[in-house]
């Protein structure tokens, strides 16, 4: 306990900044990732088979590729193609692409729980396919996937440790622990503090997700 107290006395502000950076990376990747996932889901539902095949390939690729491999490709391979992206946007882009693929997959599962008669009834009333998707199908699908999306947000928050793999301009929690371990003998206490921050953040996200799920739950 004394080691942790000394660690916080020396590195308390640094841990606070690292936690804020972890939250920042999480939000900046989750929001566009979800929006892109929703867009992919909507486009996959349109009666356009070639587009559906392309987007299905997109989901399968980014859902199954290791995040660190994708980050390495963006940071070190794209410059060979004359595409240079800064380290922070590279981490955010990596996480957002992975998030969008899982979001699209979860929404597809949520859509499969909706009775097909609803869409058929809407079409019979003269609604266009895109109207049916955005006004009837998608809202219900979003309500049914709150729990898996909460888990995705937690996984995304933990995946911000990817920033430790590149010369990132700031230090998120994992990078800070690595620096402390290299500069001093306080590696174990630093890991304990960082782990506690990760767990606390995950519990907070899980609590918020449970409240949201209770409010939007579809009673069957």
N, C-alpha and C positions, 0 to 999 in steps of 0.2 A: 504493500500500500504506500510505503514511504517513497519507493521508486516512482510510482505513478504521480504522487504529489510533486516530487521534484521535477518530473518531466513536464507536468502541466504548468509549473512555475516558470520553466524555461521556454516551453513551446506552446503554451496555452493559446496565444493569439494566432500562431501559425496553424494550429488545429482548427480554430474557428474559421480562418480563411479557407483552409482546405475543405472543410465541410460545406461552406458556402459555394465553393467552386464545384464540388460534387453535385450539389443541388442544381446549380446553374446548368451544368452539362446535361443533367437528367431532364430538366424542363425543356431546354433548347433542342433536345433530340426527340423527346416524347411527343411534343405538340406537333411538329411537322411530320413526324413518323405516323402518328394517328391520322392526321389529315390526308397524307398520301395513301395510307392503307384504306381509308374510306373511299377515296377516289378510285383506287384500283378495284375495290369491291364493286362499286357502282358500274364501272366500265365492264367488269367481267359478267355482269348480269344482262348487259345489252345483247340483243340478238345479232351479234357480229362475231362469228366463229374465229376468223383470223386474229382479231383483237383479243378474244378470250384466250386463245392458245398462247399468244405472246405474254399476256399478263399472268397466266398460270405458270409459265416458265420463269417469269420475274419472281413470283412468290416462292417457287421451289428453290431457285438459286439462292436468294438472300435469306431464306429460312434455314437452309442447310449448310451454308458456308460458315466456317469459324470466323467470329468477329475479328480476331487478331489478324487472320489471313487477309480479310477484306481491308483492314486498316493498313497493313503493310503494302498491299497493292495500291491503295489510294496515295499513300505517302511516297513510296519508292518506285512504283512502276509507272504511274500516270505522268510523272515528269518526262519520261522517255517519249511520251506521246505529246509533249509540249503542253501538258495540263498540270499546272502547279497550284496546289491548294495548301494554305497555311495549316499548321499542326492542329490548332483548335478547331477550325471548320472541318478538318479531316476526321477528327474524333466524332464530332457531332454528326457529320454525314454518314459515317459508318454506323453509328447507333440508330440514326433515323431510318436508314435503309433496312436494317434488320427489324426494327420496330414496325415499319410499314408492312413487311412481309407477314409477320406474326399477326398484326392487326387484321389484315385482309383474310388470313386463314381463320381467325377466331370469328370474324363477322360472317364468313361463309357458313361456319358451323351454326351460328346463331340464326342465320336465315333459314337453314334447314329445319329449324324447330317451328317455323311459322307455317300455318296451314295454307296449302296451295289455293284453297277456295277463296281466300281473301284477295289475292292478286287477280284471280279469274273474275271475281265479282267487280273489282275496280275496272278491269279492262272492258267488261260488258257494259259498264256505265259510261264508256267513252274516254277514260283516262289513257294517256299515252304511257308506253312502257317506262320511260324515265320518270314520269310523275308517280307511277305506281311504286317504283323503287325508292324514290326520295321521300314520298309522303306516307307510305304504308309499310313497306318492307324494312327499310333501313332503320327507322326509329325503333321498331320492335326488336330488331337484331341488336342494336346498341344497348337496349335495356337488358337483354338477356346475357350479355358478355361482360358485365361489370366485374365479376369476380376474376375471370381470366385476364382481363385488361389490368386489374389491380396487380395481379401476379407479374404481368409483363412489365409494369412500371417498376416494381421492386427489382426484377431481374435487370432492367435497364440501368437503374441506379447503381447496382453492384458492378455492372459492366463498364461504368465510367473509369474503373481501374485500368482500362485500356490505355488511358492517357499516359500511364507510366511506361509504355512501350516506345514512346516517341519523345523527342526533345520539346516537351510541352512548355509554353511560356509561364504557366503557373503550376502550383502543386496541389493536386487533389489528394485525398487521404492516402491512397496506396503509395503515390510518389513521395509524399512526406514521410511515411514510415520507412521507405527505402533509404531516404536521405539521412534520417535520424540513425538508422541501423548502421549506415556506412560511416557516419561522423562520430558516433559514440557507442557506448555499450548499453544503450537504452532501447535496443531493438524490440525486446519482448514487451516491456511496458508500452512502447509506442504502438505495437500491434494490438495490445489489449484495448487501448484507448480508441484506436481506429475501428476495431471490431465492434466496440460498444456503440460508436456513432453510427456505423452501418446498421446494426441491429435496431437501434432506436429509430432511425429513419424508416427502416422497413416496417416496424411495428406501427409507426405513425401513418404510413401509406395504407397498410392493411386495415387500420381502424377507420380511416376516412373512406376506404373502399367499401367496408362493411356497412357504414352508415348510408352511403350512396345506394348500395344494392338494396337495402331495406326500403328506401324511399321510392325506387323505380321498379321494384320487383313486379313481375307479371304473375298474377294469381291465375292458376289454371285449375 
